[in-house]
Amino acid sequence: MNWVYWVRLYETKFQAGCLVKRMENDWWVYGYDCPQEVEVFKSRKGRFGVRFLP
């Protein structure tokens, strides 16, 4: 499987981490399947993003 990247990049790791927690706990609210794995990554420019395995 390939990683799926969230569209937005965040300035802090905390902001990206909040999205990760929301995805792990509230996936059923937004109508998508629970991801197998979700993680925060750092881009080349120093911003933080979220990627997940569907």
Helices and strands as residue ranges (DSSP letters): E 4-5, H 13-30, E 37-42, E 48-53
